[in-house]
Amino acid sequence: MSDTLDTLENITYDELNEGDTATFTRTLSEDELVLFAAVSGDVNPLHLDSDFAAGSTFKERIAHGMWSGSLISAALATVMPGPGTIYLEQSLSFKRPVKLDDTLTVNLKVLHKERKNRVVVQCDVRNQNGQQVVSGEAKVIAPTEKVSLHKPQLPKITIES
């Protein structure tokens, strides 16, 4: 299962099985980095100031760790289990920095199902070179009713200096 279609269709608790997998892919652009800073309020110069970042361990600007975490949320909400999913818990371990123009793929795998429609999902995020950047586990309440709907069209957002 992947995030490439214009339709969002969930996978209900009853349809999910241990071992089921899904992916979600996104590339970090300059605009997304700046928008994430604006929306989150995290204006750490390590993310936004090239001169400051050049003096850091990373030698260049890096993404907010939670940008990668937000991709896991997007994958759970739009791909598997999909629309109607309720996020309960998330553990995250940040393994390496994410840089501008990196393309991340979130790999989800159902580890086990619990009572009350709870599902534990392994979360593995890798960059375009196959290097793991984030790992963790999520617990969600999977939807019980099947839905299929069009992805909403988001407004175009422009950034002014």
C-alpha positions in Angstrom: 0.0 0.0 0.0 1.3 3.5 -0.7 0.3 7.1 -0.6 0.3 7.8 -4.3 -3.4 7.7 -5.1 -5.9 10.6 -5.1 -8.3 8.6 -2.9 -8.0 7.9 0.8 -9.3 4.5 1.8 -8.8 3.1 5.3 -8.0 -0.4 6.4 -10.4 -1.3 9.3 -9.3 -3.1 12.4 -10.9 -6.3 11.1 -9.0 -6.1 7.8 -5.6 -5.5 9.4 -3.3 -8.5 9.9 0.1 -8.8 11.7 2.8 -8.3 9.1 0.8 -5.9 6.9 3.0 -3.1 5.5 2.5 0.3 3.9 4.8 3.2 2.8 4.6 7.0 2.6 7.2 9.1 0.9 8.0 12.8 1.1 10.9 15.1 0.1 12.0 18.0 2.4 12.0 21.2 0.5 13.2 24.6 1.7 9.6 25.8 1.8 8.5 22.8 3.9 11.4 23.4 6.3 10.4 27.0 6.8 6.7 26.3 7.0 7.4 23.6 9.7 9.3 26.2 11.7 6.5 28.7 11.3 3.8 26.3 12.3 5.7 24.6 15.2 7.4 27.7 16.5 10.7 25.9 16.5 13.0 28.5 15.1 16.3 26.9 16.2 19.0 28.4 14.0 20.3 24.9 13.3 17.3 24.6 11.0 17.1 28.0 9.5 20.5 29.8 9.6 23.2 28.4 7.2 26.0 30.3 8.9 25.0 29.1 12.3 24.5 25.5 11.1 28.0 25.5 9.4 29.5 25.7 12.8 27.6 22.7 14.1 28.3 19.0 14.2 26.3 18.6 11.0 28.1 21.4 9.1 24.8 22.4 7.4 21.1 23.0 8.2 19.1 20.0 9.2 15.4 19.3 9.4 13.4 19.4 12.7 13.3 15.9 14.1 9.6 16.2 14.4 9.2 16.8 10.7 10.2 13.2 10.3 7.8 12.3 13.1 5.0 14.1 11.4 5.5 11.9 8.3 4.8 8.9 10.5 1.6 10.6 11.6 0.7 11.3 8.0 1.3 7.7 7.0 -0.9 6.4 9.8 -3.6 8.9 9.1 -3.7 8.5 5.3 -2.4 5.1 4.3 -2.5 2.5 7.1 -4.8 2.3 8.9 -5.9 5.5 7.2 -8.8 7.9 7.7 -10.5 7.6 11.1 -7.3 6.4 12.8 -6.8 7.8 16.3 -3.1 8.2 17.4 -2.5 7.1 21.0 1.2 6.7 21.5 4.5 7.1 19.6 8.1 6.3 20.5 10.8 7.8 18.3 14.5 7.3 18.1 16.4 9.7 15.8 19.3 7.9 14.1 20.7 10.4 11.7 20.0 14.0 10.5 17.6 14.8 7.7 18.9 17.4 5.3 17.3 19.6 2.7 16.1 17.7 -0.4 16.3 14.4 1.4 13.5 12.0 0.4 12.1 10.0 3.3 10.1 6.9 3.1 8.1 5.8 6.1 7.7 2.1 6.3 4.9 0.9 8.6 4.4 -2.7 9.7 1.6 -4.1 11.9 3.3 -5.8 14.8 0.2 -6.9 16.7 -3.5 -6.2 17.3 -4.8 -5.6 20.8 -8.3 -5.4 22.2 -10.5 -2.4 21.8 -9.3 -1.9 18.2 -5.8 -1.0 19.2 -3.0 -1.8 16.8 0.8 -1.5 17.4 2.8 -0.5 14.4 6.5 -0.6 13.8 7.7 2.7 12.2 10.9 2.8 10.2 11.9 5.9 8.3 14.7 5.8 5.7 16.3 8.4 3.5 16.9 8.1 -0.3 20.1 6.2 0.4 18.3 3.5 2.5 19.8 4.9 5.7 17.5 4.7 8.8 16.8 8.2 10.1 14.0 7.4 12.6 12.7 4.2 14.2 9.9 3.7 16.7 6.5 2.2 17.4 3.1 3.7 17.3 -0.1 2.6 19.0 -3.4 3.6 17.3 -7.0 2.9 17.4 -7.9 1.6 14.0 -11.2 2.6 12.4 -14.0 0.0 12.5 -16.0 1.5 9.6 -14.8 1.4 6.0 -14.4 4.8 4.3 -13.2 5.9 0.9 -12.9 9.6 0.0 -11.0 12.0 -2.2 -7.8 13.5 -0.7 -8.6 17.1 0.1 -7.0 19.8 -2.0 -4.8 21.9 0.3 -4.4 25.6 -0.5 -1.2 26.8 -2.0 0.9 28.6 0.6 3.6 31.1 -0.4 6.4 32.3 1.8 7.4 36.0 1.9 10.7 37.0 3.3 
